[in-house]
Amino acid sequence: MDETTNLLSPQDVRRMLGISRTKAAQILKTEIPTYRIGKVIRVKRADFEAFLTRCRQEPGSSASLGRPSSGGCSKTKLDEEHGSDL
């Protein structure tokens, strides 16, 4: 398998999560490991999927009630300053 098919761009992450560019940038800085080659940033698909697994909330859990912050994973400084847009 071609290794590049396992890499996602920040735009891919943003589209897949349905979030703003600002929120995606914050998540990529604090939640998902990235690779930078010159000006190009990429995320391993496996790292993105691991992030989604960490964010998963079971139905009926107290964490699944209300609006999650930062994709449901951790509250970021951006959330505290501007509120979650998810």
Secondary structure, 3 states (H helix, E strand, C coil): CCHHHHEECHHHHHHHHCCCHHHHHHHHHHCCCCEEECCEEEEEHHHHHHHHHHHCCCCCCHHHCCCCCHHHCCCCHHHHHHCCCC
